[in-house]
Amino acid sequence: MRTEMLARERTRSNLLQAEQLRYSRRLRALRRASRQESRAERRMVAAWSRASALRSALENSALETADY
């Protein structure tokens, strides 16, 4: 009887531990995804900025060429 109780308690403990591990892994994956999303957004803003600067440079170049 005592052995069964210990086995049941150990099983319950293992299940709780497994549940905690799943939760922490999900949380870690969510944080990782959030960081990746932030990095992607920063890269996109930088790309838009570069595209805008290039567009302006091309427009200025076209205007200067038209002046001659």
N, C-alpha and C positions, 0 to 999 in steps of 0.2 A: 504494500500500500504506500509506504513512504517513498519507494523508488518511483512509483507512478506519479506521485505528486511532484517529485523533483523533476522528472522528465517533462511533465506538463508545464511546470514553471519555466524550465529551460526553453521549451518550445515557444512559449508565450514571449519570453525575453528575446529569443532569436527573431521572432516575427516583428516585435516592436523595433528591434535594431534594424532589421531589413527595411521597415517602413521609414525610419529616420534616414537611412542611407538613400532611399529612393527620393525622399523629399529634398535632401541636401544636393543630390545630383541634379534634380530638376531645377533647383534654385541656381546652381552653378551654371547650368546650360542656359537658363534665362538671362543671367548676368552677362554671359559670354555673347549671346545673341544681341543683347542691348548694346554692348561695347562695339560689336561689329556694325550694327546699324548706325551708331553715332559716327564711327570712322567713315562709313560709306557716305553719310550725309555731309561730313566735312570735305571729303574728296569731291563730291558733287558740287558743292558751293565753290570750291577752288577751281573746278573745271569751268563752271559758269563764269567765274570772274576772269579766267584766262581767255575764254571765248569772247567775252565782252571787250576785253582789252585788245584782242586781235581784230575784232570787228571795228573798233574805234580807229585802230592804227590803219586798217585798210581803207576806211572811209576818209581819213585824213590824207592818206597817200593819194587816193583817187581825186580828192579836191585839189591837192597841190598839183597834180598832173594836169587837171582840167584848167588850172590858172595859166599854164604856159601856152 
